[in-house]
Amino acid sequence: MPRSSRFNGAEIFLDANILLYHFTSHPQFGLSCHQLIQSTEVGMIDSFTSNWVITEVVHKLMMLEVCDRFHIQSYDAITYLKKQPRKIKMLSKYRKALALIYKLPNLTVLEVDSSIFRQSHTLIPKYQLLSSDAIHVSTCLAYGIKHVATNDRDFLRVKGLTIWLP
């Protein structure tokens, strides 16, 4: 399976884990994800993601920051924020990530509309995917994107997609 840092095609869909590894400087996968984002930034490739992926990234960055900042276990993070919603104002990492995503040249944020969402439900049993992964696959199919940068091997079951690992 090819490595995403070596991708030199035209268009690639960025899964949430690629953006998360980039923004958190993941010790194992951060560098290759930085390289992929850098290739997007300088126009070597056209990258795509979706509003659904961005929602996943924001949620996970919020959870990571609340655990780190308030010394909360990950399984308690949502309950903690539900009980103390004012703490959400103190979280900044997700806002910084959003600003960078929306300013990144050559990254297009695709809309997940109701037809994509409905199609994703047929892909769940067909490829044995979790619902979020099925939405990403459905988005790629709807927009004709054949390459996906992800660290999720479940995408390997989808015919017609080439998976690029970090």
N, C-alpha and C positions, 0 to 999 in steps of 0.2 A: 504494500500500500504506500502511495507516495506521501511525502512530507509537504505540509502546506508552505513551509519556508522556501520550497523550490517551485512553487506554482508559478507558471509563466504563461498561463492561458489568458483568455479574455475576461471571463466573468466567473465570480465565485461567490457563493452564499456563505456568510459568516454566522455560525451557530453561537449561541450565548456563551458556551464555555470558552470559545476563542477570545471573545471580548473580555470575559472575566479574567482569563489568564493574562491578557494584556494589561488590564487596569490594576490587577493585584500583583503584577510582576511575579507570577507563579515561579517557584524555584526550578521546576523541571520543564515547564512548557512556555514560560513567559517570553524567553528570547525568540523562539520561532514565531510566536504570535506577534511580538513587536515587529519582527521582520515583515510579516504579512501585512500588518497595518501600515508599516512604512512604505511598502510597495504600492499600497493603495494610495497613500498620501501623495506620492510622487508621480502617480499616474501610470505606473507599469501595469497595473491591473485595475479592473473595475470590480468593486466589491458591492455586495448587496446584503442587506439584513432586513428584518421586518419589524413592524411596530410590536409584534408579539415577542420577538427576541429581546427587544429593548425593555419590555415590561419584565421579562425574566431577569435580565441583567440588573435593572434597578432594584428589584426585590432582593436578589441575592447580595448585592452590594450593601443594601440597607441592613440585612441580617448579619453580614460579616462585621459591619461597623458597630452595630449595637452590641454584639457579643464582645468585641474588642474594647470598645469605649466604656461599657457599663459592667464588664466582667460577668456576662450572662452566658449560660450554656445555650448552644444552638437550638435545642428543643424548647427552650423557654423564651426565645427572642420575640416571637409574635405575641405571646401572652403578655410579656413585659411591655411591649409598645401599645397593646390594646388597653392595658391598665394605666399607662402613662403616656398618652399621645403627645404631650408637650415635648417629650424627648425627641420626637421625629424632627422638630425644628433644628435640633442640634446636629443632625446627621448631614454631612457635607460630601462624602465621597461619591455618592450616587449623582449628586448635582454636578460635580466636576466631570464625571464620566459622561453624563448627558450632554454637557456643553461640548465636550470633545467629539462625541459621536456626531452631533448635528453640524459641527464645523468641519469634519473630516472630508477633504476633497475626494472625489471619485468613490464615495460611499453613498449608495442610494438606499433609503429606507422604504421598503415596499409595504403597501397596505394589505392587511388581511381582511378581506371583505367577507360577507356572508356566504358567497358561493365557494370561496376557498375553505372557509370554516366547515361548510357542509361536506365538501369533497373529502376533507381530512377524516371525517367519520368513517368513510368507506376504506380508508387506508389503514386504519387501526387493525382490523382483523386480517386484511390482505397481507400486510408486512409484519404483523405482531409488534406494533409500535405503541408507545405511550402517547397520550393525546397531544402533548406539546410537540413531540417529534413528528407526529402525523401532520400537524399544522405546518411545520417547517417544510416537510416534504411536499405537501399540497401547494404551498407558496412557490416553491421551486418549480413544480410542474406547471403551475398557472403562468409563471413568468418565463418559462423556457430556460431556466438555469440548470445546468447539468453537473456543476462542480460544487461541492460543499466542504468547507473547512470546519471540522468538528473533531472532538475527541470521543464521540459517542459512536461506538461500533454498531449500534442498532441500525444505523443508516445503511450499513453494508447489505442489508436484506432488500433494499429498494433497487429494483432494476432500472437502469438508465441514469443512475447517479454515480459520479466518481467521487470518492471520499478522500480527502486530504487531511492527514493527521498532523497535529503540531509536533 
